[in-house]
Amino acid sequence: MLMVRAPLRISLAGGGTDLPAYYEPHGGLVVSTTIDKFVHVQVRPNGADSAQVTSADYQTFYRHHCGTPANWDGHLALPAAVLRIFEIDRGIALFLASEVPPGTGLGSSSATAVALVQAIAAYRQQPLSRQEIAELACEIELIKLGAPIGKQDQFAAAYGGLNAISFDGTGVTVEPIEVPRDTLARLERRLLLFFTGTARDSATILKEQRRATADGNEQTVEALHQIKAAAVLCRRLLESGDLDGIGRLLDEGWRLKRQLVEGITNHAIDDLYDLALARGATGGKITGAGGGGFLLLYCHEAQQRGLTEAMEQRGLRRMDFRFERRGVASTTVDWDDETADEAERVAEPALISSLDGFDAAGLLDQ
């Protein structure tokens, strides 16, 4: 069995400038970091005259018999498109799952595309570079499926780490941002994610942003110019270690983002954000296109307990995370390997021994 994971991301500045409608005439820049929440894809040969896909997130399953017209749409359109690109219609079973709910603004859809491309390429023994993986994922999502999205998520998931990702008519460039380890650790401690409990369809918001940008809407384009300038400043602040400046920049960026199009925020989100500022956050934003999902906040350690209590009293749930640096990665597991079977037999008594004296009933009674 081939197992692949691709990380999700949080964008610190520049979101929206990665859409072709903006970056092709003006150039775009996004500063983002991947986190230790992943999309997982498992691939195994099934020896059948069919291709099967199971999605845990959408609780759906599809079996496609080779030689018959493909009827893959909705939530399984993405894996179907990847299989078509690699000309596979039989003998394979795919399983997909994400560690966060879909549609919550952490780039899970594009991370899934990256993981699928890497998984099927490895299955076909067609090695691809990280750049090639991201570019193919973009082609599938933006061109083949017509998704009204940008390109930051695919490149973030493929490369991993803290990066400045630039976009123009000639391509996409990923530049790692060099930050001292202790500075990065402080930034990691001061960034908090709270799940609002709602997901959203980003397509509606992004379609409107794309239309307004392509039509030259003055307010939208000017806001995107300022958002791109904020990304340039964000990189400088990170390199100089001015983390409180990052907090203030998140606040400025969120206020700019709300000017892009309708639907990015609402009264409930605005109330939560104002409460967060009152309880110690310096700045923040709704992740992704907006409208719901996760609320990202910058807050000093001393104020985090009170902030967390205030958010949780309003029904939000904090999600702990760490930064991630590897990007998309894969491994293989041979469940039929006799050596693996022997290792399991050896490990089992050791596990039982380690549980001697463990009072599971007592734990349940606590």
RODOPA-27162 format. One line per 5 residues: number of its first residue (from 1); their letters; for each residue x, y, z of C-alpha. Coordinates in steps of 0.25 Angstrom, whole numbers, padded with zeros to 4 digits. Last residue first. Layout:
% RODOPA-27162
NUM) A) X/Y/Z ~ ...
END
This chain:
% RODOPA-27162
366) QDLLG) -0051/0039/0144 ~ -0058/0026/0143 ~ -0053/0023/0129 ~ -0039/0024/0134 ~ -0042/0014/0145
361) AADFG) -0048/0004/0135 ~ -0035/0005/0127 ~ -0026/0002/0139 ~ -0012/-0001/0134 ~ -0005/-0011/0142
356) DLSSI) 0001/-0018/0131 ~ -0001/-0009/0118 ~ 0014/-0009/0115 ~ 0014/-0025/0115 ~ 0002/-0025/0105
351) LAPEA) 0010/-0016/0096 ~ 0023/-0025/0097 ~ 0014/-0037/0095 ~ 0009/-0030/0082 ~ 0022/-0025/0077
346) VREAE) 0028/-0039/0074 ~ 0016/-0043/0066 ~ 0015/-0030/0059 ~ 0030/-0031/0055 ~ 0027/-0045/0050
341) DATED) 0016/-0040/0041 ~ 0025/-0029/0036 ~ 0036/-0039/0032 ~ 0025/-0048/0025 ~ 0021/-0036/0016
336) DWDVT) 0006/-0036/0013 ~ 0003/-0023/0020 ~ 0014/-0016/0011 ~ 0014/-0002/0015 ~ 0019/0009/0006
331) TSAVG) 0023/0024/0009 ~ 0020/0037/0003 ~ 0022/0052/0006 ~ 0016/0065/0002 ~ 0022/0077/0009
326) RREFR) 0034/0075/0019 ~ 0034/0087/0027 ~ 0022/0087/0037 ~ 0018/0097/0047 ~ 0011/0092/0060
321) FDMRR) -0004/0091/0063 ~ -0014/0092/0074 ~ -0029/0094/0069 ~ -0037/0103/0078 ~ -0052/0101/0078
316) LGRQE) -0062/0112/0076 ~ -0076/0112/0083 ~ -0076/0126/0088 ~ -0071/0122/0102 ~ -0060/0115/0094
311) MAETL) -0055/0128/0089 ~ -0055/0135/0102 ~ -0048/0124/0109 ~ -0037/0124/0098 ~ -0035/0139/0099
306) GRQQA) -0034/0138/0114 ~ -0024/0126/0113 ~ -0016/0133/0102 ~ -0013/0146/0108 ~ 0000/0143/0115
301) EHCYL) 0005/0136/0102 ~ 0004/0148/0093 ~ -0007/0147/0083 ~ -0008/0146/0067 ~ -0022/0140/0063
296) LLFGG) -0026/0131/0052 ~ -0041/0129/0051 ~ -0045/0115/0044 ~ -0056/0112/0035 ~ -0066/0123/0031
291) GGAGT) -0069/0133/0020 ~ -0055/0135/0016 ~ -0046/0131/0004 ~ -0036/0124/0013 ~ -0034/0127/0027
286) IKGGT) -0043/0137/0035 ~ -0033/0147/0040 ~ -0025/0152/0051 ~ -0019/0163/0059 ~ -0013/0167/0073
281) AGRAL) -0022/0158/0081 ~ -0023/0161/0095 ~ -0038/0159/0100 ~ -0043/0172/0093 ~ -0037/0168/0080
276) ALDYL) -0043/0154/0081 ~ -0057/0160/0084 ~ -0056/0169/0071 ~ -0053/0157/0063 ~ -0064/0149/0069
271) DDIAH) -0074/0161/0066 ~ -0069/0162/0052 ~ -0070/0147/0049 ~ -0085/0148/0054 ~ -0088/0160/0046
266) NTIGE) -0083/0155/0033 ~ -0069/0153/0026 ~ -0064/0149/0012 ~ -0078/0149/0006 ~ -0078/0162/-0002
261) VLQRK) -0065/0165/-0009 ~ -0051/0171/-0007 ~ -0053/0181/0004 ~ -0053/0170/0015 ~ -0039/0166/0010
256) LRWGE) -0034/0180/0014 ~ -0038/0180/0028 ~ -0033/0166/0029 ~ -0019/0170/0024 ~ -0018/0182/0034
251) DLLRG) -0021/0172/0045 ~ -0011/0162/0040 ~ -0001/0173/0039 ~ -0003/0177/0054 ~ 0000/0163/0058
246) IGDLD) 0012/0162/0048 ~ 0018/0175/0054 ~ 0017/0168/0068 ~ 0026/0157/0061 ~ 0037/0167/0058
241) GSELL) 0048/0156/0056 ~ 0055/0164/0044 ~ 0053/0153/0034 ~ 0038/0151/0038 ~ 0036/0166/0038
236) RRCLV) 0042/0167/0024 ~ 0034/0156/0019 ~ 0021/0162/0024 ~ 0025/0175/0017 ~ 0025/0169/0004
231) AAAKI) 0012/0162/0007 ~ 0006/0175/0012 ~ 0009/0181/-0002 ~ 0001/0170/-0008 ~ -0011/0173/0000
226) QHLAE) -0010/0187/-0003 ~ -0010/0184/-0018 ~ -0022/0174/-0015 ~ -0029/0186/-0009 ~ -0027/0195/-0021
221) VTQEN) -0032/0184/-0030 ~ -0045/0181/-0022 ~ -0048/0196/-0020 ~ -0045/0200/-0035 ~ -0053/0188/-0041
216) GDATA) -0044/0185/-0053 ~ -0054/0175/-0059 ~ -0044/0164/-0057 ~ -0043/0167/-0043 ~ -0058/0168/-0040
211) RRQEK) -0060/0155/-0048 ~ -0049/0148/-0040 ~ -0054/0153/-0027 ~ -0068/0149/-0030 ~ -0064/0135/-0034
206) LITAS) -0055/0134/-0022 ~ -0067/0137/-0012 ~ -0076/0127/-0019 ~ -0065/0116/-0020 ~ -0062/0117/-0005
201) DRATG) -0073/0108/-0001 ~ -0073/0110/0014 ~ -0071/0102/0026 ~ -0076/0106/0040 ~ -0072/0102/0054
196) TFFLL) -0064/0114/0056 ~ -0052/0106/0058 ~ -0041/0114/0065 ~ -0027/0115/0061 ~ -0016/0122/0069
191) LRREL) -0003/0128/0065 ~ 0006/0132/0077 ~ 0013/0119/0080 ~ 0017/0117/0065 ~ 0022/0131/0064
186) RALTD) 0031/0129/0077 ~ 0036/0116/0071 ~ 0039/0123/0058 ~ 0047/0133/0065 ~ 0055/0123/0073
181) RPVEI) 0058/0115/0060 ~ 0064/0128/0053 ~ 0056/0131/0041 ~ 0060/0129/0026 ~ 0048/0130/0017
176) PEVTV) 0048/0119/0007 ~ 0045/0124/-0007 ~ 0035/0118/-0016 ~ 0034/0123/-0031 ~ 0021/0122/-0039
171) GTGDF) 0020/0123/-0054 ~ 0023/0133/-0066 ~ 0010/0141/-0065 ~ 0013/0144/-0050 ~ 0013/0138/-0037
166) SIANL) 0022/0139/-0024 ~ 0022/0129/-0012 ~ 0029/0134/0000 ~ 0031/0122/0008 ~ 0030/0116/0022
161) GGYAA) 0030/0101/0021 ~ 0024/0091/0011 ~ 0028/0089/-0003 ~ 0016/0082/-0009 ~ 0005/0087/0000
156) AFQDQ) 0010/0101/-0001 ~ 0010/0100/-0016 ~ -0004/0095/-0017 ~ -0009/0105/-0007 ~ -0004/0117/-0014
151) KGIPA) -0009/0115/-0028 ~ -0023/0122/-0028 ~ -0037/0118/-0029 ~ -0049/0119/-0038 ~ -0049/0103/-0041
146) GLKIL) -0050/0100/-0055 ~ -0048/0085/-0053 ~ -0038/0083/-0064 ~ -0032/0096/-0064 ~ -0032/0102/-0050
141) EIECA) -0032/0089/-0042 ~ -0025/0079/-0051 ~ -0015/0090/-0056 ~ -0012/0094/-0042 ~ -0009/0080/-0038
136) LEAIE) 0000/0078/-0050 ~ 0008/0091/-0046 ~ 0009/0086/-0031 ~ 0014/0073/-0035 ~ 0024/0078/-0045
131) QRSLP) 0029/0088/-0035 ~ 0031/0077/-0025 ~ 0038/0069/-0035 ~ 0032/0057/-0041 ~ 0035/0042/-0041
126) QQRYA) 0027/0034/-0050 ~ 0026/0020/-0044 ~ 0012/0018/-0047 ~ 0008/0017/-0033 ~ 0018/0029/-0030
121) AIAQV) 0011/0037/-0040 ~ -0003/0033/-0034 ~ 0001/0037/-0020 ~ 0008/0050/-0023 ~ -0003/0055/-0032
116) LAVAT) -0014/0050/-0021 ~ -0006/0057/-0010 ~ -0005/0070/-0018 ~ -0020/0070/-0021 ~ -0023/0067/-0007
111) ASSSG) -0015/0079/-0003 ~ -0023/0087/-0013 ~ -0036/0083/-0006 ~ -0030/0084/0008 ~ -0025/0099/0007
106) LGTGP) -0027/0103/0021 ~ -0040/0111/0019 ~ -0051/0102/0025 ~ -0057/0096/0013 ~ -0054/0082/0016
101) PVESA) -0054/0078/0031 ~ -0040/0076/0037 ~ -0031/0064/0037 ~ -0034/0060/0023 ~ -0037/0046/0017
96) LFLAI) -0036/0040/0004 ~ -0036/0025/0000 ~ -0032/0020/-0014 ~ -0034/0006/-0020 ~ -0027/0002/-0033
91) GRDIE) -0028/-0009/-0044 ~ -0035/-0001/-0054 ~ -0037/0013/-0061 ~ -0023/0019/-0060 ~ -0019/0029/-0071
86) FIRLV) -0010/0037/-0063 ~ -0019/0050/-0066 ~ -0031/0042/-0065 ~ -0028/0037/-0051 ~ -0025/0051/-0046
81) AAPLA) -0039/0056/-0052 ~ -0046/0045/-0045 ~ -0039/0048/-0032 ~ -0044/0063/-0033 ~ -0058/0060/-0038
76) LHGDW) -0061/0051/-0026 ~ -0068/0062/-0018 ~ -0078/0065/-0029 ~ -0076/0057/-0042 ~ -0071/0044/-0046
71) NAPTG) -0080/0038/-0057 ~ -0069/0032/-0066 ~ -0074/0025/-0078 ~ -0071/0010/-0078 ~ -0059/0003/-0082
66) CHHRY) -0053/0001/-0069 ~ -0063/-0001/-0057 ~ -0064/0011/-0048 ~ -0067/0009/-0034 ~ -0071/0021/-0025
61) FTQYD) -0071/0023/-0010 ~ -0076/0034/-0001 ~ -0075/0039/0013 ~ -0071/0053/0009 ~ -0059/0054/0018
56) ASTVQ) -0056/0039/0017 ~ -0055/0038/0002 ~ -0055/0025/-0004 ~ -0050/0023/-0019 ~ -0051/0010/-0027
51) ASDAG) -0045/0007/-0041 ~ -0050/-0005/-0048 ~ -0045/-0018/-0055 ~ -0040/-0023/-0041 ~ -0027/-0027/-0036
46) NPRVQ) -0028/-0017/-0025 ~ -0015/-0009/-0026 ~ -0013/0000/-0014 ~ -0014/0015/-0012 ~ -0016/0022/0001
41) VHVFK) -0017/0038/0001 ~ -0016/0046/0014 ~ -0019/0061/0015 ~ -0011/0067/0027 ~ -0010/0076/0039
36) DITTS) 0004/0078/0044 ~ 0004/0093/0038 ~ 0009/0099/0025 ~ 0014/0113/0025 ~ 0009/0125/0016
31) VVLGG) 0014/0138/0010 ~ 0007/0141/-0003 ~ 0011/0150/-0015 ~ 0005/0153/-0028 ~ 0008/0160/-0041
26) HPEYY) 0000/0171/-0047 ~ -0006/0167/-0061 ~ -0005/0151/-0059 ~ -0005/0152/-0044 ~ -0020/0158/-0043
21) APLDT) -0029/0150/-0052 ~ -0019/0138/-0049 ~ -0023/0137/-0035 ~ -0010/0137/-0025 ~ -0013/0152/-0021
16) GGGAL) -0025/0147/-0013 ~ -0017/0144/-0001 ~ -0004/0153/0001 ~ -0001/0151/0016 ~ -0001/0141/0027
11) SIRLP) -0006/0129/0019 ~ -0009/0117/0028 ~ -0006/0103/0021 ~ -0010/0089/0020 ~ 0000/0078/0019
6) ARVML) 0000/0067/0008 ~ 0000/0052/0012 ~ 0003/0040/0004 ~ 0002/0025/0007 ~ 0005/0014/-0004
1) M) 0000/0000/0000
END
